[in-house]
Amino acid sequence: MSGKTVTRADLAEAVFRKVGLSRTESAQLVETVIDEICNAIVRGESVKLSSFATFQVRSKNERIGRNPKTGEEVPISPRRVMTFKASNVLKSRILKSHVARKLKAKA
């Protein structure tokens, strides 16, 4: 792993370089897209970004868990969680990158 984290600023810079909008407009565009995705998820809607992933909200029921330190049983309250499911296109791109790195390391 490279350890690099892509930030909003990095995304805005990529939009600036590739699309040609101003830096301010690029940052606003990235913020708008992220806000729309967040708002849809909060409303409980699925967000499907073709060739990338699907984000969904799932309801989890109450269950009994254990404190790993003490072994004491503790109820875990019901909640809503977001799930991320990578598309097959993304999965295959990751696999190709992994294989290419392994081949490069052997050479």
N, C-alpha and C positions, 0 to 999 in steps of 0.2 A: 504494500500500500504506500502511496506517495505521501499521505498525510495532509494533502491540500484540501481545504474546504472551500467550496464555491459559495460566495456570498451574493447578496442582492446587488451590491456594487459591481461585482464581477459580471453578473447577468446584464446589468445596465450598460456596462462597458462593451460587452459583446454586441448588444443591440446597437449601440452607438457606432461601432466599427462596421458591422455588417449591413445595417439598414440605412444608416446615414442621418438619423435623427440627431438633434442636439443632445448633449449629455443630460440636460434637464428633462427633455421630452422622453429620452430613453429610460431614465429613472422613474418618471411618472408612469410610463407604459408598464414597466416591470411591477411597480406597486399596484397598479390597477388590475393586472392579471392575477397577482397573488391575492389581492382583496376579493376578487370575484370567486376564486377557488375556495378561499376560506369561508366566505358568506354562504356558498352553496353547501359546503360540508356542515356548517353550523345549522343550516335549515334541515339537515338530514338527507340531502340529495346526494346521489352518487356523482362523482366527477370522473369522466373517462377522457383521458388525453391519448388519442389514437397513437399507436406505436410507442407509447411511453408507459402508462400505468392507469390503474383505476383506484380511486380513493373512495372508501365507503364508510359510513357510520354504522356500527353494530351495537346492539344492546346486549349487555351481559347480565345474567341473573345473579342474585345474591348467592354466595357460596361460603363454605368454611375453609379457611386457610390456616397455616401454622406459622407461628413466629419461629424462624430458624434458630434463633439463639436459645430460646427457652422451651420450645416444643409446644407452647401453649396454643390451643385452638382459638382462632379469632374470626368473627364473621367479616366477610368482605362485602361491602354494600353494592347494590346494583348500580351500574353505571353505563355510560355510552363511551365507546372507544372508536377511534378511527383506524381503519385498516388500509394498507397499501399493497396492491397486487401488481407486480411488474408485468408488462406485456411480453409476449413471446419474442417480439422484435427486440426489446431491450435485453431480455435474457440472452438471446443469441449474440447480440453485440458484446455483452460482457464476457461470454464464453470465448468468442473469437479473440478478444483482447487478451484474455488469460492465456490462451493457447499460443498466441503470437509472442507474449512475454516469455513463456517457457522456452519456445524455440530460440528466441533471441539470447536467452541466458545460456543455452547449450552451445551456441556458436562462439 
